[in-house]
């Protein structure tokens, strides 16, 4: 049934490129999309757009939007993300957000956005998202997905805003009436900040193979687990976790702790991760800032101060293309002529020559020469 639904989605009629080109020529000087927008802002022959049909603020500091995409949307796999675009003060801004819905609900889907300190787009959406709002999207991207043959044992772990891709996996499995064991663990500072609490409880009640455990790190005793991740949590979720497949999305410390645990038992291949934050701060993940960054094409030089190459470029008045600012979408990838850089996600430092690197997750570890 679900295979047939996907086939129907992929068979949606699309305008042929030559026809679009011809219509654009007839619609000069603006192109056909400009006229289509006058009828409906979501209409486009090329772009993926969506209309917000519902807005909920179901947890403290987050907003959940239900979106109906136009015909350019081709569906998604559970765990994937889209690049959402909005215009803020006349500037086009793009960020990556994972779909939270089941992959089998193809008429609409949910995005839940957590407000981050200093987060321009997340703060804007939390304050301004409303029914009827139109946003830009990319087609679904990402390799953090379940295998086509579902594992018999699954452990899904999330922290904070990382709940969305693993919730999408859980919803998808439940829609498929998956019978294998599924453990779902979520870490949040406070119970009030955890979205989807009622739905997770319902899914656990309706599906005997699903077990949901929560840990509120600043409210000990409120959840089924206490405190930050520790080895005992895996056993409490699923005694057979060593032979299960584990999918985790969350902040850097949670990801590092899980990776260390799996590596100790040589189980790294069973751990699948998606990171939506660049990992540890510079002060915790490596040596202090040093050196200078030279933007060769612009003739500008700036001293390193612990910020990423993207942030340093912006501080120097440059405007390199970027998207997620989290090392996911690769929009900010540029050529490094030479220099020493540290990956903010892993803490690994290396010297590179004529290499393409993502500016948003690399910090200077010495002098850097950049093609910008």
C-alpha positions in Angstrom: 0.0 0.0 0.0 2.7 2.5 1.0 4.9 1.5 -2.0 1.9 2.3 -4.3 1.4 5.7 -2.6 5.1 6.6 -3.2 4.8 5.6 -6.8 1.8 7.8 -7.2 3.7 10.7 -5.6 6.6 10.3 -8.0 4.2 10.2 -10.9 2.7 13.6 -10.3 2.5 15.6 -13.6 5.2 18.1 -14.1 5.7 20.8 -16.7 8.5 19.8 -19.2 11.6 22.0 -19.0 11.2 23.1 -22.7 7.6 24.1 -22.1 8.6 26.2 -19.0 11.4 27.9 -21.0 8.9 28.7 -23.8 6.4 30.1 -21.3 9.1 32.2 -19.6 10.0 33.6 -23.0 6.4 34.6 -23.6 6.1 36.1 -20.1 9.1 38.4 -20.4 10.4 40.4 -18.7 9.3 38.8 -15.4 8.9 35.1 -16.3 5.9 33.0 -15.8 6.4 32.4 -12.0 5.9 36.1 -11.3 2.4 35.9 -12.8 1.6 32.6 -11.1 2.4 34.2 -7.8 -0.2 36.8 -8.3 -2.8 34.0 -8.5 -1.4 31.9 -5.6 2.0 32.6 -3.8 2.7 28.8 -3.7 2.4 28.3 -7.4 5.7 27.9 -9.2 7.1 26.0 -12.2 10.5 25.6 -10.6 10.5 26.3 -6.8 9.2 24.2 -3.9 6.9 26.3 -1.7 4.5 25.6 1.0 1.6 27.2 2.8 1.3 27.1 6.6 -2.2 25.7 7.5 -1.7 25.3 11.3 0.5 26.8 13.9 0.9 25.3 17.4 3.1 26.3 20.3 2.8 23.0 22.1 6.0 23.3 24.2 7.8 26.2 25.8 10.2 27.9 23.3 9.1 26.0 20.2 6.6 26.3 17.4 5.1 23.5 15.3 3.9 24.4 11.8 1.8 22.1 9.5 2.7 22.8 5.9 1.0 21.9 2.6 3.7 21.9 -0.2 3.1 22.6 -3.9 3.6 20.2 -6.7 7.3 20.6 -6.7 7.5 18.6 -3.4 8.4 14.9 -4.1 8.0 13.5 -0.6 10.6 12.5 2.0 12.0 9.6 3.9 11.7 9.6 7.7 14.8 11.4 9.1 15.3 13.7 6.2 15.3 17.5 6.3 14.3 20.5 4.1 15.9 23.9 3.8 13.2 26.4 4.8 13.5 29.9 3.4 11.8 33.1 4.7 12.4 36.8 4.1 13.4 38.7 7.3 13.8 42.5 7.0 14.2 42.2 3.2 17.0 39.5 3.5 16.4 35.9 2.3 17.3 33.5 5.1 17.5 29.7 4.9 17.8 27.1 7.7 17.5 23.3 7.8 14.7 21.6 9.7 13.7 18.0 9.8 10.2 16.8 9.0 8.5 15.4 12.1 5.7 13.7 10.3 5.3 10.1 9.1 6.8 9.7 5.6 3.4 8.2 4.6 1.5 11.4 5.1 2.2 13.0 1.8 -0.5 15.7 1.7 1.1 17.8 4.5 3.9 17.6 7.0 5.0 19.2 10.3 8.1 21.1 11.2 8.9 21.9 14.8 11.3 24.7 15.4 13.1 25.3 18.7 14.1 28.9 19.5 17.9 29.1 20.0 19.7 32.0 21.7 20.6 34.4 19.0 18.7 32.3 16.4 17.4 34.8 13.8 15.2 32.4 11.9 14.0 30.3 14.8 13.0 33.5 16.8 11.3 34.9 13.7 9.2 31.8 13.1 8.3 31.5 16.8 7.0 35.0 16.9 5.6 35.4 13.4 4.5 32.0 12.0 0.8 32.2 11.2 -1.8 30.4 9.2 -1.6 31.3 5.5 2.1 32.2 5.6 4.1 31.0 2.5 7.7 29.7 2.9 10.2 28.4 0.5 11.5 24.8 0.7 14.1 22.6 -0.8 13.3 19.0 -1.8 14.0 16.6 1.0 17.7 15.9 1.7 19.8 13.8 4.1 21.1 10.3 4.6 19.9 9.9 8.2 17.2 7.5 7.2 16.0 4.0 8.1 17.0 1.1 5.9 14.4 -0.2 3.4 14.3 -3.5 5.3 13.4 -2.3 8.8 15.6 -3.7 11.6 14.0 -6.1 14.2 15.4 -3.9 17.0 15.6 -0.1 17.0 16.7 2.4 19.6 15.7 6.0 18.7 17.4 8.7 20.9 16.9 12.5 20.7 17.9 15.5 22.7 16.2 18.9 22.6 15.2 19.9 19.0 16.7 16.7 17.7 13.4 15.0 18.4 12.0 15.8 15.0 13.8 13.3 12.7 13.6 10.4 15.2 9.9 11.2 15.8 9.4 11.0 12.1 11.0 7.5 12.2 8.7 6.4 15.0 5.5 7.8 13.3 6.5 6.1 10.1 7.1 2.7 11.8 3.8 2.9 13.6 2.0 3.7 10.3 3.6 0.6 8.8 2.5 -1.5 11.8 6.1 -2.4 12.3 6.3 -5.3 14.8 9.9 -5.1 15.9 11.1 -3.7 19.2 11.3 0.1 19.2 12.7 2.1 22.2 12.4 5.9 22.1 14.5 8.0 24.5 14.3 11.8 24.7 16.4 14.2 26.8 15.1 17.6 27.7 16.0 20.1 30.4 12.4 20.5 31.5 9.2 18.6 30.9 7.5 21.8 29.6 10.1 22.1 26.8 9.4 18.6 25.4 7.0 18.7 22.4 4.8 15.7 21.4 4.5 14.4 25.0 0.9 13.4 24.7 1.4 11.8 21.3 4.4 9.8 22.4 2.4 8.4 25.4 -0.4 7.5 23.0 1.9 5.7 20.5 3.4 3.7 23.4 -0.1 2.7 24.6 -1.3 1.7 21.2 1.8 -0.2 20.1 3.0 -2.9 22.5 6.4 -3.0 20.8 7.1 0.7 21.4 8.6 1.9 24.6 9.1 5.6 25.4 11.4 6.8 28.1 12.1 10.5 29.0 14.9 12.1 31.0 14.5 15.7 32.2 18.0 16.8 33.0 17.1 19.7 35.2 14.1 18.0 36.8 15.4 14.7 38.3 12.7 12.2 39.0 10.1 13.6 36.5 11.0 11.1 33.7 11.5 7.4 33.5 15.3 8.0 33.3 17.3 10.4 35.5 19.9 13.0 34.4 22.2 13.1 31.4 22.9 10.0 29.3 24.8 7.2 31.1 25.5 3.6 30.1 22.6 2.3 32.2 20.1 4.2 30.0 20.6 2.0 27.0 20.0 -1.2 29.0 16.9 0.3 30.6 15.5 1.1 27.1 16.4 -2.2 25.5 18.4 -5.0 27.1 19.3 -6.1 23.6 20.5 -2.7 22.5 23.9 -4.2 21.3 22.2 -6.0 18.5 19.7 -3.2 17.7 20.3 -0.3 15.3 20.5 3.0 17.1 19.6 6.4 15.6 20.4 9.5 17.5 20.0 13.3 16.9 20.8 15.9 19.5 23.3 18.3 20.9 27.1 17.6 20.8 27.6 16.3 24.4 24.9 13.6 23.9 26.3 12.6 20.5 29.9 12.4 21.9 28.8 10.3 24.9 26.9 7.8 22.7 29.7 7.6 20.2 32.2 6.8 23.0 29.9 4.2 24.5 29.5 2.4 21.2 33.2 2.6 20.2 34.2 1.0 23.5 32.4 -2.1 22.4 33.3 -1.9 18.8 29.7 -1.3 17.8 30.2 2.0 15.9 28.5 0.6 12.8 25.2 0.2 14.7 25.1 3.9 15.7 23.6 6.3 13.1 23.8 10.0 13.9 22.5 13.4 12.8 23.9 16.6 14.4 22.0 19.9 14.3 24.6 21.8 16.3 28.3 22.2 15.5 29.4 20.2 18.6 31.4 21.6 21.5 32.3 25.3 21.9 35.9 26.3 20.9 36.9 26.6 24.5 35.9 23.0 25.2 36.9 21.2 22.0 40.4 22.4 21.2 43.2 24.9 21.7 42.4 28.6 21.9 42.2 30.8 18.8 45.4 31.8 16.9 46.5 33.1 13.6 44.8 35.2 11.0 42.3 34.5 8.2 43.0 36.1 4.8 40.1 36.4 2.3 42.2 36.4 -0.8 39.7 37.7 -3.5 38.4 40.4 -1.1 41.9 41.5 0.1 40.6 41.4 3.7 42.4 39.9 6.8 40.9 39.3 10.2 42.3 37.8 13.4 40.9 34.5 14.6 39.0 34.8 17.9 37.3 31.4 18.3 34.5 32.0 15.8 33.9 29.9 12.7 35.2 30.8 9.3 31.6 31.8 8.3 31.2 34.1 11.3 34.6 35.6 10.7 33.7 36.3 7.1 30.5 38.0 8.1 32.3 40.0 10.7 34.7 41.2 7.9 31.6 42.5 6.0 31.5 39.6 3.5 28.3 37.7 2.6 29.2 34.1 1.6 26.3 31.9 0.7 25.1 29.7 3.6 22.1 27.7 4.7 21.8 25.7 7.8 24.9 27.0 9.7 25.2 23.5 11.2 27.3 21.5 8.8 24.4 19.8 7.1 23.5 21.5 3.8 27.0 22.3 2.5 25.8 25.6 1.0 28.7 27.5 2.6 31.4 25.2 1.2 34.4 27.2 -0.1 38.0 26.5 -1.2 40.7 26.8 1.5 44.0 27.5 -0.3 46.0 26.6 2.7 45.8 26.7 6.5 45.1 24.9 9.8 41.5 24.4 10.8 39.6 22.6 13.5 36.3 20.8 12.9 34.0 22.2 15.6 31.9 19.0 15.6 34.7 16.6 16.3 37.5 18.8 17.7 39.9 17.3 15.0 42.6 19.7 13.8 44.3 19.4 10.4 46.3 21.3 7.9 44.8 21.5 4.4 46.0 22.7 1.0 43.5 23.4 -1.8 40.6 21.7 -0.1 36.8 22.4 -0.1 35.5 22.9 3.5 32.2 24.0 5.1 32.8 27.5 6.6 30.1 27.1 9.3 31.7 24.2 11.2 35.4 25.0 10.8 37.4 27.2 13.2 40.9 28.6 12.4 43.6 26.7 14.2 46.3 28.9 12.7 46.7 31.1 9.6 44.1 30.4 6.9 44.0 31.6 3.3 40.5 31.4 1.9 39.0 31.9 -1.6 36.5 34.5 -0.8 
